[in-house]
Amino acid sequence: MKTILIMRHGEAGPMQANDAARILTSRGHAQAAEMGQWLAEHYPPQAVLVSPYIRAQQTAQAVLQSNPVSFEETCQDIVPSGNAAVAIDYLETLISMHDTLDTWLVVAHMPIVSYLVDQLVPGEMPIFATAAVAVIQYDPETLKSELVKLATPAT
């Protein structure tokens, strides 16, 4: 079994013309650090895929302060308008190529984080609070998954 952690970025500044350039607020940084600590205690990631958008990159950096990983990649497929099926195919390929890595973190955005969960666990499409993490148990042999929990920061 593998663990897939799907995380929405922390709270970001208001919408602007260049959505990719939005940055985390101070609360967003605190949320990301809090969830990074929670992950370190419960589900320490060994690998991370992160959206190229600044707020997701900042969230991943905060999480990785508590969780050094063996594999890290920026993934163009997990932007807000990305195709969840393509992103999950890519993630499953990476998991099969790096079979010694058991816990994978994906840091992205609404709405794709909800669609990613639905791709792995059909019928489950949670609405993510900022910096929330969906914990999914994934069997690479059968490609079956189970949503274990949706954790949210206290801040």
Order of alpha helices (4+ residues) and beta strands (2+ residues): beta-alpha-beta-alpha-beta-alpha-beta-alpha-beta-beta
